[in-house]
Amino acid sequence: MPDRKYFQPEIETMPQDKLKALQLERLKMMVEKVYYTNDYYRQLYDRAGVKPGDIKHLEDIQKVPFLEKATVRDAYPLKLVCAPRSELLEMHSTSGTTGKPVLVFATKKDIDIWADLNARELWMVGLRPGDSLLNAYGYGLPTGGFGFHYGAHRMGVLAIPTGSGQADRQVDVLVDVGVTAFCMTPSFALYVGQRAVDRGVNLRNAACKIGLFGAEPWPWSTRLRIEELFGITAYDEFGMTEFLGPGMTCECEVRDRKHGMHAWADTFLAECINPETGEPVEDGADGEIVWTSLVFEGSPLIRYRSRDLSALTWEPCPCGRSHPRISSIKGRTDDAVSISGLIVFPSQVEAALTKFEEMGPNFRMTLETDNRSMDFFTLKVELKHERLLNDKTLLTKLDGQMREEVRNIAGVNPKSIEFVAPDSLPRVTAGEGKTASARVEDKRKKG
Ligand code: ZN
């Protein structure tokens, strides 16, 4: 049988008008289902004055209230379950590091869909029946392990559940078994690759040709480094545990640096909003991605605010898949600030600054107002080594280049940049919500 380009050609290349019609049909059914089967949703929608019959066009989704992370935590443990208990086959969970976790339930049908979505992605990045996939995501409550595992099974690929950790064993299995593809976090890939180098193992000579990486933001430079270490082509994938990610979005062979990953529109409705106003942004503009599950039965989430900063476009892709694309996740939107009406994300500033190898661990934005009531911001940037502060030529060069890069990415120029010693600024911690206060100081007069 000749090789086919797509795993599910009819769905993957469905004309966009048909795809949107399918989304509308499924959205109507989903809103109706949760309204009539789930008390939590019904109360939420009654409070917002929304009835299932109000959904007549796709845009009507804007009438439906958002699910915030706090709302969903409030529903712990079982309030968002929409299927009979006897039909639930599998439970997963977010980490719950910042409060109650979100429990995610899947029925038989959900697991079937999950397997298809992951098979689509594995096929899309070049795996075929007979290949093998080393899966270094955790096989536990998070969804990375099982998602790719089911996908590999669905398309006839040998699944190798090495799970997370144990870099030496990962290297051994990759080489000794002749594995052709693997998936893990980018930071772990760097570690595994370096471990192989330290042991004198040249992974570039191994059979492996494809790598899938996700679960954390990773700059393009990391991608190049991983490709060099392993001798592979690296692809970006992204999913949220709340929606049984992986299987939500993945890059195709085009690996479009701007537009990013296809988001499967038959299964998920993705919106991109201005995080301050909740209004949709234009196609291709930066904003927060909001996800709606169109088909899951177990614990479907509708209009769930991801707090992930990305951009969404329906611009056609040369690969022939009609599904929209989201750009690689650029950071969190929790700490968005408005500078004279322009939304700026500290994560955009960070993305610009970290392109410079002289950049140290932290930076800080200070927002102020000038005497014409115009907002502006200045930057304090830590350098990697204190001695760099004495190199005036370097500082002048960095000042110019960093401003240019910040303007390219965030659309606004810092008024000044002050370079400071490493670890002299308030430290950003991993905890959600602390990010904003550590990175942004707002000295503007309110009102
Ligand atoms: Zn494509």
Residues whose N, C-alpha, C, O or C-beta is under 5 A from the ligand:
A	BS01	ZN	C252 V254 C317 C319 R321
